[in-house]
Amino acid sequence: MVLPDCSPGFYWRTKRRLRMIVPAIFTNKSQRPKLLFAAVCLFFLMLYLFPGFLKQAKKQLTPSASDCLDSLLSDYSGRLDSLDARLIRYSERGQSQPELLGFVGNGRYGLTLRHGVVVVGDQSGNLGVTTQFSPLINVDTQHSSFSGAYVLDYRSGLIINIQAFLQERKCLSVEQSLMFHRTHSNLFIQSFVVRNEMGHSSLIELKTATTNPKPTDQIEIETDKYSIYESTSADASIVFMQQQPASSFQVEARSKTAFTILSAVDHSRSISLENLKQRLIQSTTQLAASRATLVPNHISAWNKIWTSGISVGDSPETSAPSPISINETIYSLLSASEDPLLQVENLTEDERIGIVQLVKHPDHTCFTGTPNIDAIALWNSPAGWTELASLVDIWHLTLQKHGCSRLLTAGLSGLYEAMMLSVFSLQFSEDHLSLKSQPEFFHRNMSLRGVTYKDCSLNLGIVLLPDGRAEMRLSSSSCSPGFHLYACETGCPNPVLLSGTEVTLPVRETSPHTPILYISESEAHLMDLRRVIHYKSIRNYLSKEQLARKPHDTILPAFLWVLIASVIVAFHVFLVILLYREYWLGGGKDSGGDRDYEPKMFMPSYNISKYSYVTGSGGTGSGKSNSFKK
């Protein structure tokens, strides 16, 4: 093994060269252009390797209110990426006309962010009567730099209004969460979290809506003042209560303040205004005592709803609804539907059991239509209250006309179950559940979770494979003891037992068309089906893209991409080395001989005449050196 040269001579030679080369670069005029060129090349190389360097540096030097907002929105990045939430930014303070409708509701009452007023249910049970009461509280401060955003959180049934202010390079933020409580249907909650990162206290102003009529009465509940508004019309008598917050308050430096403002509404077509008011006061007093648990209970109720659901991926079909439109449609329908099983109002045990049985044993005619996942009229983001009411109406009409009328009487649970059946065109019969959809409808990955089949919950997914085939992935959960489900694919050749472990079945198509999946609690029933399913031919499903693909259409192998990347990297390394030798080492003139390059301009000069070179034989010349002699 060759050891590095660590002799004292090597150390002194290296030190002497560095002392000569480094000053030469900065003092010699002929080297300055080379140094400037190298610096420019290095600068552009940094931009090429790190394209966001300048933008990040600018953000650090000149922070803005939008930077404060971005840091707050990072808490919602997971839900925004999974399309479980929608983001709308705005730049004007107190914006009351956002691009989205912004609907929060529980089927009995609701509020649209665009209109800012409460709507109540009509005689048919659908939201349709618009009031003139607005419970929204606007927040403002004296800081000039501002940025805001609305986050419509489908998972939690919330609209979060996030406002960020900037002063002295420090942030002040206000997060205002709006919700109509999922279980206490007449309660509207505004939850505020104010964070002050500044080095001094800040004044926060709270303003109520100026369009509200004058209150007819005022009461006090737990030291909080409430204003009462009354209204009578041909449709119903309405009483509205709102907690009156302080007009302003101080937030101390580097601190956080959280508080909630409660509002409540009640209406009736038979009770007098006075009795209605007393009933509302009594219920609000009870709820105010448990103020700390109201928001967690609301979010928990929505999470319970989302144990069932529909998930879809992106589709290559340009006419297909987008995943975000599908998620927003589902949320709007659920927010406009009342769920008796979640309401805290008195519900007898017989009524509760009856609703559960409706979902477990739906009509044998639900769902008789074709899959509606591509029906544009059913999946859209409503821009106004009229569009939302029309969307709810068209969905109810579609499900009723395809055999799901009885299931819809179960409220939200029945509506959601019917929606999931209609997406895949799943239809119940007396002894089994079948998937009747044509495979051509599967142009993207789709899945259902929590489909109720008697005493089990069924999970079903359609996955498209890279080779153009498709497969079904099934599992069951929450089954009653001793209750099992069996499944089989097209033609039902071999029924398999479903459990918590995922089972994979191929997607096949027959001529003429028959269902591609059968599910039953009886294995014997599926074995009998195999004898009565008649078809001429059967084959594995292939997507249209795979069938249309030409034989010569190939994909470059992975190793070729690795080779191309290696060549690009090697080229850049070679370019850097070449620039270093040419402009840093002066062209590499001594590369073929002595590698100890020393710039001539700073070579020390010696008077050779003062020295003599003495050889071993006593003469001077180029023989073996022994010593210098002066």
C-alpha positions as CSV (number, residue, x, y, z in Angstrom):
1,M,0.0,0.0,0.0
2,V,1.4,3.4,-1.0
3,L,1.3,5.9,1.9
4,P,0.7,9.6,1.3
5,D,3.7,11.9,1.4
6,C,3.6,13.4,4.9
7,S,7.2,14.5,5.0
8,P,8.1,18.1,6.2
9,G,9.2,18.9,2.7
10,F,5.8,18.2,1.2
11,Y,4.1,20.4,3.9
12,W,6.3,23.4,3.2
13,R,6.1,23.0,-0.6
14,T,2.3,22.9,-0.4
15,K,2.1,25.9,1.9
16,R,4.5,27.9,-0.4
17,R,2.4,27.1,-3.5
18,L,-0.9,28.1,-1.8
19,R,0.7,31.4,-0.6
20,M,1.7,32.2,-4.2
21,I,-1.4,31.0,-6.1
22,V,-4.2,32.5,-4.0
23,P,-2.9,36.1,-4.1
24,A,-2.3,35.7,-7.8
25,I,-5.9,35.0,-8.5
26,F,-7.1,38.1,-6.8
27,T,-4.4,40.6,-7.6
28,N,-3.3,39.7,-11.1
29,K,-5.4,41.6,-13.7
30,S,-5.1,38.7,-16.2
31,Q,-6.7,36.3,-13.8
32,R,-9.7,38.5,-12.9
33,P,-11.7,37.7,-16.1
34,K,-11.2,34.0,-15.5
35,L,-12.3,34.4,-11.9
36,L,-15.4,36.4,-13.0
37,F,-16.3,33.8,-15.7
38,A,-15.9,31.0,-13.1
39,A,-18.2,32.8,-10.7
40,V,-20.9,33.4,-13.3
41,C,-20.7,29.7,-14.3
42,L,-21.0,28.7,-10.7
43,F,-24.0,31.0,-10.2
44,F,-25.9,29.5,-13.2
45,L,-25.0,26.0,-12.1
46,M,-26.6,26.7,-8.7
47,L,-29.7,28.0,-10.4
48,Y,-29.9,24.9,-12.6
49,L,-29.4,22.5,-9.6
50,F,-31.6,24.5,-7.2
51,P,-34.3,26.4,-9.2
52,G,-36.1,27.6,-6.1
53,F,-33.0,29.1,-4.5
54,L,-33.7,32.7,-5.5
55,K,-37.4,32.5,-4.7
56,Q,-36.7,31.1,-1.2
57,A,-34.1,33.7,-0.5
58,K,-36.5,36.5,-1.6
59,K,-39.1,35.1,0.8
60,Q,-36.7,35.1,3.7
61,L,-35.6,38.7,3.0
62,T,-39.1,40.1,2.3
63,P,-41.8,38.2,4.1
64,S,-45.4,38.9,3.3
65,A,-48.9,38.1,4.7
66,S,-49.2,35.3,2.1
67,D,-46.2,33.6,3.7
68,C,-47.9,33.7,7.0
69,L,-51.0,32.2,5.4
70,D,-49.0,29.5,3.7
71,S,-47.5,28.4,7.0
72,L,-51.1,28.1,8.4
73,L,-52.3,26.2,5.4
74,S,-49.6,23.6,5.9
75,D,-51.8,22.1,8.6
76,Y,-54.4,21.3,6.0
77,S,-52.0,20.1,3.2
78,G,-52.8,16.4,3.8
79,R,-56.6,16.9,3.2
80,L,-56.0,19.2,0.3
81,D,-53.7,16.7,-1.4
82,S,-56.2,13.9,-0.9
83,L,-59.1,16.2,-2.1
84,D,-60.9,15.9,1.2
85,A,-60.9,19.7,1.4
86,R,-61.0,22.6,-1.1
87,L,-59.1,25.9,-0.9
88,I,-60.2,29.3,-2.1
89,R,-57.8,32.2,-1.6
90,Y,-58.9,35.9,-1.4
91,S,-57.0,39.2,-0.9
92,E,-59.7,41.6,0.1
93,R,-60.7,42.0,3.8
94,G,-64.2,40.9,4.8
95,Q,-64.8,39.1,1.5
96,S,-68.4,37.8,1.6
97,Q,-68.7,36.6,-2.0
98,P,-66.2,33.7,-2.4
99,E,-66.0,31.7,-5.5
100,L,-67.6,28.7,-3.8
101,L,-71.0,28.4,-2.3
102,G,-69.6,27.3,1.0
103,F,-72.5,25.3,2.5
104,V,-72.6,23.9,6.1
105,G,-75.7,22.2,7.3
106,N,-77.3,19.2,8.9
107,G,-80.5,18.7,6.9
108,R,-82.7,20.7,9.1
109,Y,-80.8,24.0,9.0
110,G,-77.9,25.3,6.9
111,L,-75.8,28.3,6.0
112,T,-74.3,29.4,2.7
113,L,-71.1,31.4,3.0
114,R,-71.9,33.3,-0.2
115,H,-75.3,34.5,1.1
116,G,-74.4,34.5,4.8
117,V,-77.9,33.7,5.9
118,V,-79.6,30.7,7.6
119,V,-81.9,28.4,5.6
120,V,-84.5,26.1,7.2
121,G,-86.3,23.0,6.0
122,D,-89.5,23.3,4.1
123,Q,-92.6,21.2,4.4
124,S,-91.2,18.3,2.4
125,G,-88.1,18.1,4.6
126,N,-85.7,19.7,2.2
127,L,-83.8,23.0,2.9
128,G,-85.6,25.7,1.0
129,V,-86.8,28.6,3.2
130,T,-84.2,31.4,3.3
131,T,-84.2,33.7,6.3
132,Q,-82.8,37.2,6.8
133,F,-80.7,36.3,9.8
134,S,-76.9,36.2,9.4
135,P,-74.9,34.9,12.3
136,L,-71.5,35.5,10.7
137,I,-68.9,37.5,12.7
138,N,-66.3,39.5,10.8
139,V,-62.8,40.0,12.2
140,D,-60.6,43.0,11.5
141,T,-57.4,44.7,12.8
142,Q,-55.4,47.8,11.9
143,H,-52.5,45.9,10.2
144,S,-52.3,46.8,6.5
145,S,-50.7,43.7,5.0
146,F,-53.4,41.0,4.6
147,S,-54.1,37.6,3.0
148,G,-56.9,35.2,3.5
149,A,-58.3,31.8,2.4
150,Y,-61.4,29.6,2.9
151,V,-60.9,25.9,3.5
152,L,-64.0,23.8,3.0
153,D,-63.2,20.7,5.1
154,Y,-65.5,17.9,3.8
155,R,-64.2,15.4,6.4
156,S,-65.1,17.6,9.5
157,G,-68.1,19.4,8.1
158,L,-66.4,22.8,8.6
159,I,-65.7,26.0,6.7
160,I,-62.5,27.5,8.0
161,N,-61.9,31.2,7.3
162,I,-58.1,31.8,7.7
163,Q,-56.9,35.5,7.8
164,A,-53.2,36.4,8.1
165,F,-51.9,39.9,8.9
166,L,-48.2,41.1,8.8
167,Q,-46.5,43.8,10.7
168,E,-42.9,44.3,11.6
169,R,-42.1,41.0,9.9
170,K,-44.3,39.2,12.4
171,C,-47.6,37.4,11.8
172,L,-51.0,37.7,13.4
173,S,-53.5,35.1,12.3
174,V,-57.2,34.4,12.9
175,E,-58.8,31.0,12.2
176,Q,-62.6,31.1,12.2
177,S,-64.4,27.7,11.9
178,L,-68.1,27.7,11.0
179,M,-70.4,24.7,11.5
180,F,-74.0,23.8,11.9
181,H,-73.8,21.1,14.5
182,R,-74.4,17.6,13.2
183,T,-76.2,16.2,16.3
184,H,-77.6,19.4,17.9
185,S,-79.3,20.5,14.7
186,N,-80.4,24.0,15.8
187,L,-77.0,25.1,17.0
188,F,-74.6,27.2,14.8
189,I,-71.0,27.5,16.2
190,Q,-68.2,29.9,15.3
191,S,-64.9,28.9,16.8
192,F,-62.0,31.4,16.8
193,V,-58.3,30.9,17.3
194,V,-56.2,34.1,17.3
195,R,-52.4,33.8,17.3
196,N,-50.1,36.9,17.8
197,E,-46.4,36.4,17.1
198,M,-45.6,40.1,17.4
199,G,-43.6,41.6,20.2
200,H,-46.5,43.8,21.3
201,S,-50.3,43.3,21.9
202,S,-52.7,43.8,19.1
203,L,-56.3,45.0,19.0
204,I,-58.9,42.7,17.3
205,E,-62.3,44.0,16.3
206,L,-65.4,41.9,16.0
207,K,-68.3,43.1,13.8
208,T,-71.7,41.5,13.4
209,A,-73.7,41.5,10.2
210,T,-75.4,44.9,9.5
211,T,-78.3,43.3,7.6
212,N,-79.9,41.7,10.6
213,P,-83.1,43.2,11.8
214,K,-83.4,44.8,15.2
215,P,-83.5,42.3,18.1
216,T,-86.9,41.9,19.8
217,D,-85.4,40.8,23.2
218,Q,-82.1,40.3,25.0
219,I,-81.3,37.7,27.7
220,E,-78.2,36.6,29.6
221,I,-76.9,33.0,29.8
222,E,-73.8,32.3,31.9
223,T,-72.7,36.0,31.8
224,D,-73.0,36.1,28.0
225,K,-75.6,38.3,26.4
226,Y,-77.8,36.9,23.6
227,S,-80.0,38.9,21.2
228,I,-83.3,37.3,20.1
229,Y,-84.8,37.9,16.7
230,E,-88.3,36.8,15.7
231,S,-89.9,36.4,12.3
232,T,-93.3,35.1,11.1
233,S,-94.3,34.2,7.6
234,A,-96.7,32.0,5.7
235,D,-94.2,29.1,5.8
236,A,-93.3,29.1,9.5
237,S,-92.5,31.0,12.7
238,I,-88.8,31.4,13.2
239,V,-86.8,32.4,16.3
240,F,-83.1,33.2,16.1
241,M,-80.6,33.7,19.1
242,Q,-77.1,35.0,18.9
243,Q,-74.4,35.5,21.5
244,Q,-73.2,39.1,21.4
245,P,-69.4,39.3,21.6
246,A,-67.4,42.3,22.7
247,S,-66.7,44.8,20.0
248,S,-63.0,44.4,20.4
249,F,-60.3,42.8,22.6
250,Q,-56.5,42.8,23.0
251,V,-54.3,39.8,22.2
252,E,-51.1,39.9,24.2
253,A,-47.7,39.6,22.5
254,R,-46.6,36.1,21.5
255,S,-49.8,34.5,22.8
256,K,-52.8,32.6,21.5
257,T,-56.5,33.2,22.3
258,A,-59.4,30.8,21.6
259,F,-63.1,31.4,22.1
260,T,-66.5,30.3,20.6
261,I,-69.7,32.2,19.7
262,L,-73.0,30.3,19.8
263,S,-76.1,30.9,17.8
264,A,-79.3,29.0,17.7
265,V,-82.4,28.8,15.5
266,D,-85.8,27.1,15.8
267,H,-88.9,27.1,13.7
268,S,-92.4,25.6,13.7
269,R,-95.6,25.8,11.8
270,S,-97.8,25.1,14.8
271,I,-96.1,26.5,17.9
272,S,-96.5,30.1,18.9
273,L,-93.6,32.5,18.9
274,E,-93.5,32.8,22.7
275,N,-93.4,29.0,23.2
276,L,-90.9,28.6,20.4
277,K,-88.7,31.2,22.1
278,Q,-88.8,29.5,25.5
279,R,-88.0,26.2,23.9
280,L,-84.9,27.7,22.2
281,I,-83.7,29.5,25.3
282,Q,-83.9,26.3,27.3
283,S,-82.0,24.1,24.8
284,T,-79.3,26.8,24.3
285,T,-78.8,27.2,28.0
286,Q,-78.1,23.4,28.3
287,L,-75.7,23.5,25.4
288,A,-73.8,26.5,26.6
289,A,-72.9,24.5,29.7
290,S,-71.1,21.9,27.6
291,R,-69.4,24.5,25.3
292,A,-66.0,22.8,25.3
293,T,-67.2,19.5,23.9
294,L,-69.5,20.8,21.1
295,V,-66.9,21.1,18.4
296,P,-65.2,17.7,19.0
297,N,-68.7,16.0,19.1
298,H,-69.5,17.6,15.7
299,I,-66.3,16.4,14.1
300,S,-66.8,12.9,15.6
301,A,-70.3,12.7,14.1
302,W,-69.0,13.6,10.7
303,N,-66.2,11.0,11.0
304,K,-68.8,8.4,11.8
305,I,-70.6,9.3,8.5
306,W,-67.4,9.0,6.5
307,T,-66.9,5.4,7.7
308,S,-68.8,4.7,4.4
309,G,-67.7,6.4,1.3
310,I,-66.8,6.6,-2.4
311,S,-63.3,7.1,-3.7
312,V,-62.4,7.7,-7.4
313,G,-59.1,8.4,-9.2
314,D,-58.4,10.6,-12.2
315,S,-59.9,9.5,-15.5
316,P,-58.4,9.8,-19.0
317,E,-61.9,10.6,-20.2
318,T,-62.2,14.4,-20.6
319,S,-66.0,14.3,-20.1
320,A,-65.8,12.4,-16.8
321,P,-66.4,14.3,-13.5
322,S,-63.3,15.2,-11.6
323,P,-62.6,13.7,-8.2
324,I,-63.0,17.1,-6.4
325,S,-66.4,17.6,-8.0
326,I,-67.5,14.1,-6.8
327,N,-66.3,14.8,-3.3
328,E,-68.0,18.2,-3.1
329,T,-71.2,16.8,-4.5
330,I,-71.3,14.0,-1.9
331,Y,-70.6,16.5,0.9
332,S,-73.3,18.9,-0.3
333,L,-75.9,16.1,-0.4
334,L,-75.0,14.8,3.1
335,S,-75.0,18.4,4.5
336,A,-78.5,18.9,3.1
337,S,-79.8,15.6,4.5
338,E,-80.9,14.9,8.1
339,D,-79.8,11.8,9.8
340,P,-82.3,10.7,12.5
341,L,-79.7,8.2,13.9
342,L,-77.3,11.1,14.8
343,Q,-79.8,13.6,16.2
344,V,-80.1,13.9,19.9
345,E,-83.8,14.5,19.8
346,N,-85.9,11.7,21.3
347,L,-86.1,8.7,19.0
348,T,-87.8,5.6,20.2
349,E,-86.0,2.3,20.1
350,D,-88.5,0.9,17.6
351,E,-88.0,3.8,15.3
352,R,-84.2,3.4,15.5
353,I,-84.4,-0.3,14.7
354,G,-86.7,0.4,11.8
355,I,-84.3,2.8,10.2
356,V,-81.4,0.4,10.6
357,Q,-83.4,-2.4,9.1
358,L,-84.2,-0.2,6.1
359,V,-80.5,0.2,5.4
360,K,-79.7,-3.5,6.0
361,H,-82.6,-4.8,3.9
362,P,-83.3,-2.3,1.1
363,D,-85.7,-2.8,-1.8
364,H,-84.8,-5.6,-4.2
365,T,-85.1,-3.1,-7.0
366,C,-82.3,-0.7,-5.8
367,F,-80.4,0.1,-7.9
368,T,-81.8,-0.7,-11.4
369,G,-80.1,1.9,-13.6
370,T,-76.7,2.1,-15.3
371,P,-73.7,3.4,-13.3
372,N,-74.0,7.1,-12.8
373,I,-70.4,7.9,-12.1
374,D,-70.0,9.6,-15.5
375,A,-73.3,11.5,-15.4
376,I,-72.2,15.1,-15.4
377,A,-75.6,16.4,-14.3
378,L,-75.2,14.6,-11.0
379,W,-71.6,15.6,-10.2
380,N,-70.9,19.4,-10.0
381,S,-70.0,22.1,-7.6
382,P,-73.1,24.3,-7.0
383,A,-72.3,28.0,-7.4
384,G,-75.5,29.2,-5.7
385,W,-78.4,28.2,-3.5
386,T,-80.6,27.5,-6.5
387,E,-78.0,25.2,-8.0
388,L,-77.6,23.3,-4.7
389,A,-81.4,22.8,-4.3
390,S,-81.5,21.6,-7.9
391,L,-78.7,19.2,-7.3
392,V,-80.4,17.7,-4.3
393,D,-83.6,17.4,-6.2
394,I,-82.1,15.6,-9.3
395,W,-80.3,13.1,-7.0
396,H,-83.5,12.2,-5.1
397,L,-85.4,11.9,-8.3
398,T,-82.8,9.7,-10.0
399,L,-82.6,7.3,-7.0
400,Q,-86.4,7.2,-6.6
401,K,-86.9,6.3,-10.3
402,H,-84.4,3.4,-10.0
403,G,-86.0,1.6,-7.2
404,C,-84.5,3.2,-4.1
405,S,-87.6,5.1,-2.8
406,R,-87.9,3.0,0.4
407,L,-84.2,3.4,1.2
408,L,-84.4,7.2,1.0
409,T,-86.9,7.3,3.8
410,A,-84.0,6.3,6.2
411,G,-82.6,9.8,5.9
412,L,-78.9,10.4,5.4
413,S,-77.9,6.7,5.9
414,G,-80.3,5.6,3.3
415,L,-79.3,8.3,0.8
416,Y,-75.7,7.5,1.1
417,E,-76.2,3.8,0.7
418,A,-78.3,4.4,-2.4
419,M,-75.6,6.7,-3.8
420,M,-72.9,4.0,-3.4
421,L,-75.1,1.4,-5.0
422,S,-75.8,3.7,-8.0
423,V,-72.1,4.5,-8.6
424,F,-71.3,0.8,-9.4
425,S,-74.8,-0.2,-10.4
426,L,-75.0,-2.7,-7.6
427,Q,-78.5,-4.3,-7.3
428,F,-80.0,-6.3,-4.5
429,S,-82.1,-9.4,-5.2
430,E,-83.8,-11.7,-2.8
431,D,-80.6,-13.8,-2.1
432,H,-77.6,-11.9,-3.4
433,L,-76.1,-8.6,-4.4
434,S,-74.8,-8.3,-8.0
435,L,-72.6,-5.8,-9.9
436,K,-74.3,-5.4,-13.2
437,S,-72.1,-2.7,-14.6
438,Q,-70.5,-3.1,-18.0
439,P,-66.7,-3.2,-17.6
440,E,-66.3,-0.4,-20.1
441,F,-67.4,2.0,-17.4
442,F,-64.2,1.3,-15.5
443,H,-61.8,3.8,-17.0
444,R,-60.3,4.8,-13.6
445,N,-59.7,3.3,-10.2
446,M,-62.8,3.3,-8.0
447,S,-63.7,1.9,-4.6
448,L,-66.6,1.7,-2.1
449,R,-66.2,1.2,1.6
450,G,-68.8,0.4,4.2
451,V,-71.6,-0.8,1.9
452,T,-74.2,-2.4,4.2
453,Y,-75.2,-5.9,3.3
454,K,-77.4,-7.3,6.1
455,D,-75.1,-7.8,9.1
456,C,-71.9,-7.0,7.3
457,S,-70.1,-4.0,5.8
458,L,-68.6,-4.6,2.4
459,N,-65.6,-3.0,0.8
460,L,-65.2,-3.2,-3.0
461,G,-62.6,-1.7,-5.3
462,I,-61.9,-1.7,-9.0
463,V,-58.3,-1.5,-9.9
464,L,-56.9,-1.0,-13.4
465,L,-53.7,-2.8,-14.2
466,P,-50.9,-1.6,-16.4
467,D,-51.5,-4.3,-19.0
468,G,-55.1,-3.1,-19.6
469,R,-56.8,-5.7,-17.4
470,A,-58.8,-4.9,-14.3
471,E,-59.4,-6.7,-11.0
472,M,-61.8,-6.5,-8.1
473,R,-60.6,-6.3,-4.5
474,L,-63.1,-7.2,-1.8
475,S,-63.2,-7.5,1.9
476,S,-65.8,-7.5,4.7
477,S,-65.8,-6.0,8.1
478,S,-68.0,-5.4,11.2
479,C,-69.9,-8.7,10.6
480,S,-72.1,-10.1,13.3
481,P,-70.8,-13.3,14.9
482,G,-71.5,-16.3,12.7
483,F,-72.5,-14.2,9.7
484,H,-70.3,-14.6,6.6
485,L,-70.3,-13.3,3.0
486,Y,-69.2,-15.2,-0.1
487,A,-68.3,-13.7,-3.5
488,C,-67.6,-14.9,-7.1
489,E,-66.7,-13.3,-10.4
490,T,-68.4,-13.5,-13.8
491,G,-70.0,-16.9,-14.3
492,C,-69.5,-17.7,-10.6
493,P,-67.0,-20.5,-11.0
494,N,-65.6,-20.7,-7.5
495,P,-67.2,-18.8,-4.6
496,V,-64.7,-17.5,-2.0
497,L,-65.2,-16.5,1.6
498,L,-64.9,-12.8,2.4
499,S,-63.1,-11.6,5.5
500,G,-61.0,-8.7,6.8
501,T,-58.2,-9.9,4.4
502,E,-58.5,-8.5,0.9
503,V,-59.6,-11.0,-1.8
504,T,-58.7,-10.4,-5.5
505,L,-61.1,-11.5,-8.3
506,P,-60.6,-10.9,-12.1
507,V,-62.9,-8.7,-14.1
508,R,-64.3,-10.7,-17.0
509,E,-67.0,-10.0,-19.6
510,T,-69.4,-12.3,-21.3
511,S,-71.5,-12.3,-24.4
512,P,-74.3,-11.6,-23.8
513,H,-73.5,-9.4,-20.8
514,T,-74.0,-10.9,-17.3
515,P,-73.1,-9.4,-13.9
516,I,-69.4,-9.4,-13.2
517,L,-69.7,-10.0,-9.4
518,Y,-72.1,-11.8,-7.1
519,I,-72.1,-11.6,-3.3
520,S,-74.3,-13.6,-1.0
521,E,-74.5,-15.0,2.5
522,S,-75.1,-18.4,1.1
523,E,-72.4,-20.3,-0.6
524,A,-74.9,-22.9,-1.9
525,H,-76.9,-20.1,-3.5
526,L,-73.8,-19.0,-5.5
527,M,-73.1,-22.6,-6.5
528,D,-76.7,-22.8,-7.9
529,L,-76.2,-19.5,-9.8
530,R,-73.3,-21.1,-11.7
531,R,-75.8,-23.5,-13.3
532,V,-78.3,-20.8,-14.4
533,I,-75.9,-18.1,-15.7
534,H,-76.0,-18.6,-19.5
535,Y,-73.6,-17.0,-22.0
536,K,-71.9,-17.8,-25.3
537,S,-68.3,-16.7,-24.5
538,I,-66.2,-15.2,-21.7
539,R,-62.9,-13.4,-21.7
540,N,-60.8,-11.2,-19.5
541,Y,-61.6,-7.6,-19.7
542,L,-59.1,-5.3,-21.6
543,S,-59.4,-1.5,-21.6
544,K,-60.0,0.3,-24.9
545,E,-56.5,1.8,-24.8
546,Q,-55.0,-1.7,-24.5
547,L,-57.1,-3.0,-27.4
548,A,-56.2,-0.1,-29.6
549,R,-52.5,-0.2,-28.8
550,K,-50.3,-1.1,-31.8
551,P,-47.7,-3.9,-31.5
552,H,-44.8,-1.6,-32.1
553,D,-45.8,0.8,-29.3
554,T,-43.2,0.0,-26.7
555,I,-42.0,1.6,-23.5
556,L,-38.3,2.4,-23.1
557,P,-36.7,0.1,-20.5
558,A,-35.7,1.5,-17.1
559,F,-32.0,0.8,-17.6
560,L,-32.0,3.1,-20.7
561,W,-33.3,6.0,-18.7
562,V,-30.6,5.3,-16.1
563,L,-28.0,5.3,-18.8
564,I,-29.2,8.6,-20.2
565,A,-29.2,10.2,-16.7
566,S,-25.6,8.9,-16.2
567,V,-24.4,10.4,-19.4
568,I,-25.9,13.8,-18.5
569,V,-24.3,13.8,-15.1
570,A,-20.9,12.7,-16.5
571,F,-21.1,15.5,-19.1
572,H,-21.7,18.1,-16.4
573,V,-18.8,16.7,-14.2
574,F,-16.5,16.8,-17.2
575,L,-17.6,20.4,-18.0
576,V,-16.8,21.5,-14.4
577,I,-13.4,19.8,-14.5
578,L,-12.6,21.4,-17.9
579,L,-13.5,24.8,-16.6
580,Y,-11.5,24.3,-13.5
581,R,-8.4,23.3,-15.4
582,E,-8.7,26.0,-18.1
583,Y,-9.6,29.0,-16.0
584,W,-8.5,28.1,-12.5
585,L,-5.2,26.4,-13.1
586,G,-4.1,28.5,-16.1
587,G,-4.8,26.0,-18.8
588,G,-3.0,23.1,-17.3
589,K,0.3,23.7,-19.1
590,D,2.3,21.5,-16.8
591,S,-0.1,18.6,-16.8
592,G,2.3,16.5,-18.9
593,G,5.3,17.0,-16.7
594,D,5.8,18.4,-13.2
595,R,2.3,18.6,-11.6
596,D,3.6,21.1,-9.0
597,Y,2.4,24.1,-10.9
598,E,3.6,27.5,-9.7
599,P,2.4,30.8,-11.4
600,K,5.4,32.5,-13.0
601,M,4.3,36.0,-12.1
602,F,4.9,35.2,-8.4
603,M,7.9,32.9,-8.6
604,P,10.7,34.2,-6.3
605,S,13.9,35.2,-8.1
606,Y,17.2,34.0,-7.0
607,N,20.7,35.1,-7.9
608,I,22.2,31.9,-9.2
609,S,25.6,33.5,-9.4
610,K,25.8,33.6,-5.6
611,Y,25.6,29.8,-5.4
612,S,27.6,26.9,-6.6
613,Y,26.5,23.3,-7.0
614,V,29.0,20.8,-5.7
615,T,28.9,17.2,-6.9
616,G,30.4,14.2,-5.3
617,S,33.6,14.6,-7.4
618,G,34.1,18.2,-6.5
619,G,32.9,19.8,-9.8
620,T,29.7,21.6,-10.8
621,G,27.1,20.2,-13.2
622,S,24.0,18.1,-13.3
623,G,25.3,15.0,-11.6
624,K,24.2,13.7,-8.2
625,S,23.6,16.6,-5.8
626,N,25.3,16.6,-2.5
627,S,25.0,20.1,-1.2
628,F,24.8,23.8,-1.9
629,K,27.8,25.9,-1.3
630,K,27.9,29.6,-1.1
